[in-house]
């Protein structure tokens, strides 16, 4: 009976050590998980901000393209008129 008791005591001690190690690992992984959630939240906010910026830049680019086309047409028209005036002189 004494051998069985010693064996069970040794098993219990080993299980206690392993349980302690697992608790420490759990705490570490929980902290890591929390940090990853924080970083994920930050990245989602950055993505939303950059998406909004990109959308705004596309709108501005579209406006600038329209202004360019308008100014190009105006310039072409002015060159035509200038050419007509020069040929009439």
HUCORKA-V615278 format. One record per residue. N is the residue number from 1. OMEGA is omega in degrees with one decimal (* if undefined). D_CENTER is the distance of its C-alpha to the mean C-alpha in whole Angstrom. Layout:
N	OMEGA	D_CENTER
N	OMEGA	D_CENTER
This chain:
1	-179.6	64
2	178.6	63
3	-179.8	61
4	178.2	59
5	179.1	58
6	178.4	57
7	-180.0	55
8	177.6	53
9	177.5	53
10	177.4	51
11	-179.8	49
12	178.6	48
13	178.6	47
14	179.1	45
15	178.2	43
16	177.4	43
17	-179.4	41
18	178.2	39
19	178.1	38
20	178.2	37
21	-179.4	35
22	177.3	33
23	178.7	33
24	177.7	31
25	179.3	29
26	179.3	28
27	178.8	27
28	-179.2	25
29	176.9	23
30	177.9	23
31	178.1	22
32	179.8	19
33	179.1	18
34	179.1	18
35	179.4	16
36	176.9	13
37	178.2	13
38	-179.4	13
39	178.0	10
40	178.0	8
41	178.4	9
42	-179.9	8
43	177.4	4
44	178.5	5
45	177.8	7
46	179.0	5
47	179.8	4
48	178.9	8
49	-179.4	9
50	176.7	8
51	178.0	10
52	178.8	12
53	-179.4	13
54	178.4	13
55	178.9	16
56	179.6	18
57	176.9	18
58	177.9	19
59	-179.7	22
60	178.4	23
61	178.4	23
62	178.3	25
63	-179.8	27
64	177.6	28
65	179.0	29
66	177.6	31
67	179.0	33
68	179.6	33
69	179.3	35
70	-178.8	37
71	176.7	38
72	178.3	39
73	178.6	41
74	-179.5	43
75	178.6	43
76	179.5	45
77	-179.6	47
78	177.5	48
79	177.8	49
80	-179.2	51
81	178.8	53
82	179.2	54
83	179.8	55
84	179.8	57
85	179.9	59
86	-178.5	59
87	179.5	61
88	-176.2	63
89	*	64
